[in-house]
Amino acid sequence: MADGLVIVASRHGPDETMSRLEAAVSQRGMAVVARIDHAAAAEAAGLSLRPTRVLVFGAAKAGTPLMEVAPTLAIDLPLKVLIWTDDAGATHLAYNDPAWLAARHGLDAEGHPQLPAMSTALAEVARQAAT
């Protein structure tokens, strides 16, 4: 497993998992910024890829203060959740742990209440999407 990556198994297929994730994100007042369908892009290029999608979302009130302190954090914000199907047909979600992102960009996690709030929000939306 990649450093800083949190992976959650979903009880649903990729379409239902994505729908549930979008609903959970919206319920928490975060804005969906983009939906990326890698499988659709692969198909358009004449290639095959199992369902592989990314939802990009966030809240400027949480991310902006962090980017003011560590501008390079903007490469990793807004938040992203990957949904994919493995070889066995099981669906999974993955996201970067905000504490790992903070460390990656030299941001001291102490004194930034947005980081634990982001961690809690990501864990909760992933749980809601997966169960």
Secondary structure, 3 states (H helix, E strand, C coil): CCCCEEEEEECCCHHHHHHHHHHHHHHCCCEEEEEEEHHHHHHHCCCCCCCEEEEEEECHHHHHHHHHHCHHHHHCCCEEEEEEECCCCCEEEEEECHHHHHHHCCCCCCCCCHHHHHHHHHHHHHHHHHC
